[in-house]
Amino acid sequence: MQMVKPMRKFMGITQSDMAKKLNISRQSYYLKENEKTPFTDKEKKVIKKTFNVAFPNATIDDIFLVQMCRKLKFIELTILPPRLRKETEWCRRVGWATLFKK
């Protein structure tokens, strides 16, 4: 799972805007954002630079390799085993909790 879509939406950037930044069609961007085709390393760098405006500490791994944050968004930290506490603390530290608030 990747965080491209929620981060993009959080920043108010459209798929068309991102496609222009990456010099690809909106349709190609849609397929990449929905994990039907992979982003290239060059595209990942452009996306990271774009997202670093709102998320200055986000790394390429943070953006493209997130796995646990959504599962943990409503779970209290105190009831989690130590292994999962680190994931939740990481989610909060990098700011993902903001993306999941309704």
FIDRENTOR-535510 format. One record per residue (C-alpha): residue in three letters; x, y negated, z. Coordinates in steps of 0.02 Angstrom, whole numbers, plus 32768, in hexadecimal, padded with zeros to 4 digits. Layout:
ALAXYZ ...
***
This chain:
MET800080008000 GLN803C7F527FDA MET800D7EA8801F VAL800E7E477F7B LYS7F527E317F6A PRO7F2B7DF8801D MET7FC27D85801F ARG7F937D3A7F77 LYS7EE07D1E7FAF PHE7F1A7CD48055 MET7F827C557FF5 GLY7EF27C2C7F7F ILE7F4F7C647EE4 THR7EEC7CB47E56 GLN7F1F7D4E7DF4 SER7F337CDD7D5B ASP7FAA7C6B7DBC MET80147D007DF1 ALA80137D487D41 LYS80557CA27CFE LYS80DF7CA07D81 LEU81117D507D4C ASN80FC7D2C7C92 ILE80817DBB7C7A SER7FC87DC67C4C ARG7F437DBB7CD2 GLN7F0F7E6D7CA5 SER7FC17EAC7CC0 TYR7FC87E517D65 TYR7F237E9E7D9B LEU7F677F4D7D78 LYS80057F2A7DDB GLU7FAB7EDA7E6E ASN7F367F6F7E79 GLU7FCA7FE77E73 LYS7F9E80357DCB THR804780017D85 PRO80E17FCC7DE9 PHE81297F1D7DF7 THR81DA7F0E7DB2 ASP82667EDA7E28 LYS826D7E307DD2 GLU81B27E187DEE LYS81C37E4A7EA4 LYS82467DC27EBC VAL81D47D3E7E6E ILE81427D777EDB LYS81AF7D727F78 LYS81E87CC27F4F THR81327C8C7F33 PHE80F47CDB7FD4 ASN81857C99803C VAL81317BEE8039 ALA80AA7C2F80B0 PHE81097CC480F5 PRO81BF7C8B8105 ASN81FC7D29815A ALA81A87DA580E4 THR821F7E188089 ILE82017E7E7FEC ASP81EA7F16805B ASP816A7EB880C5 ILE81067E8B802B PHE81107F2F7FCD LEU81257FB78051 VAL80A47F8E80D6 GLN804B802A8112 MET800A801C81C3 CYS7FC77F6B81DA ARG7F167F84819D LYS7F0180228203 LEU7F3A7FC8829F LYS7EDF7F23828D PHE7E577F46830E ILE7EB47FBA8383 GLU7EEE7F748429 LEU7FA97F788440 THR7F9A7FC184EF ILE7F46806284B5 LEU7FC3808B842D PRO805481048440 PRO810080B1843C ARG812280E28387 LEU80878084834B ARG80A37FEF83BF LYS813C7FC28359 GLU80D37FC082BA THR804F7F51830A GLU80D37EDB8350 TRP81227ED382A3 CYS80797EAB8253 ARG805F7E1C82CC ARG81127DDE82BE VAL810D7DCD8201 GLY80607D7D8205 TRP7FF57E0681BA ALA7F767DF58247 THR7F417D4F81FB LEU7F177DA48156 PHE7EA07E1F81A7 LYS7E3B7DA88214 LYS7D8A7D9181D7 
***
